[in-house]
């Protein structure tokens, strides 16, 4: 019933009753991952007819965080470097949205250690895996700078922005694995910015995506580069993937070996659900040659 179930199955825990527009948060057992969800549909008496489940995952939390800090630093006129670190599993439209805000986006290998290390390069480094595992890092120099800003030269609006950023830094646990602090931060941002779940979700539209896995004889035969997005070996398989990706609109796909079992994982996304199914299944057929 935790965040992994909600993220992977794209469905709520079995104990949750659909309530139109109500905000839900789901954490995993040790509270180091966080995703949000809500239902939207037509209310009939005491239930929702044709309710639709909406998931807001780690990509959404990163986008909301970048929007919040970018907005209030801009009000203050401070030119600090905000960066978002993603893995190849981040939805392509989340990356496009962040770039539309002029937020630098870096892609690294899967694993929190890689995300955290890269995030340390920014004044404010934001990283969340799609499953909601992550945090926000602030260089000590940022805290010093913000606390040294003279209130005498600020407008009331700027004073409020400064206060919001400083309190956020105090609230967020920069040690990865504290989803409770991130939940409190998200709740504060939604309240401060007066954002509904629908408005938060409207920042961008997720591209349909699909994840599959294929059991193989030897996962060590699959070598990747470029943050796990491209196969070095077998090179012929990468050529096939490139060909299939070109056949669909907004196509993107990669395969990478599991770190724990003899399977190769497939990620695919495209403009429509039909196209992403075709893309993922075509690549699965190619992989089955290595079973």
MOGIUR-V618546 format. One record per pair of residues at least 6 apart in sequence whose ideal C-beta (glycine too) atoms are under 6 Angstrom apart, sorted by the first residue. I is the first residue (numbers start at 1). J is the second residue. Records with the same first field share a line. If there is no record, write none. Layout:
I = J + J
This chain:
1 = 13
2 = 28 + 29
3 = 26 + 27 + 28 + 33 + 35 + 132
4 = 28
6 = 26 + 35
7 = 35 + 57 + 131
10 = 55
18 = 39 + 48 + 51
20 = 39 + 41 + 43 + 48
23 = 38 + 197
24 = 37
25 = 36 + 183
26 = 35
27 = 34 + 179
31 = 179 + 180
32 = 177 + 179
33 = 131 + 132 + 133 + 179
34 = 132 + 179 + 182 + 183
35 = 57 + 132
36 = 56
37 = 55
38 = 54 + 197
39 = 48 + 51
40 = 52
41 = 48 + 50 + 51 + 52
42 = 49
57 = 130
58 = 128 + 129 + 130 + 131 + 132 + 134
59 = 90 + 91 + 94 + 130
61 = 128
62 = 84 + 126 + 128
63 = 94 + 97 + 203
64 = 189
65 = 126 + 136
66 = 84 + 98 + 103 + 126
68 = 189
69 = 82 + 124
70 = 82 + 101
72 = 161 + 164 + 165
73 = 80
75 = 158 + 161
76 = 158 + 161
80 = 123
81 = 122 + 123
82 = 103 + 124
83 = 104 + 122 + 125
84 = 98 + 103 + 105 + 126
85 = 106 + 115 + 118 + 119 + 127
86 = 107
87 = 110
88 = 227 + 228 + 229 + 254
89 = 130 + 267
91 = 206 + 207
92 = 207 + 252 + 269
93 = 204 + 206 + 207
95 = 105
97 = 203 + 204
98 = 105
106 = 118
107 = 227
108 = 114 + 115 + 118 + 227
109 = 227 + 228
110 = 228
112 = 176
115 = 127
119 = 125 + 127 + 137
123 = 139 + 142
124 = 138
125 = 137
126 = 136
127 = 134
128 = 134
135 = 174 + 176
136 = 172
137 = 174
138 = 169
146 = 166
171 = 184 + 185
172 = 181 + 185
173 = 181
207 = 250 + 269
208 = 273 + 276
209 = 269
210 = 268 + 276 + 280
211 = 267
212 = 266 + 280 + 284
213 = 263 + 265
214 = 264 + 284 + 287
215 = 263
216 = 262 + 264 + 290 + 291
219 = 257 + 262
222 = 257 + 264
223 = 232 + 233
224 = 231 + 256
225 = 232
228 = 256
229 = 254
231 = 237 + 238
240 = 286
241 = 253 + 283
244 = 279 + 282
245 = 251 + 253
248 = 270 + 275 + 279
249 = 271
250 = 270 + 271
251 = 270 + 279
252 = 269
253 = 268 + 279 + 283
254 = 267
255 = 264 + 266
256 = 265
257 = 264
264 = 287
266 = 280 + 283
268 = 276 + 279 + 280
269 = 276
270 = 276 + 279
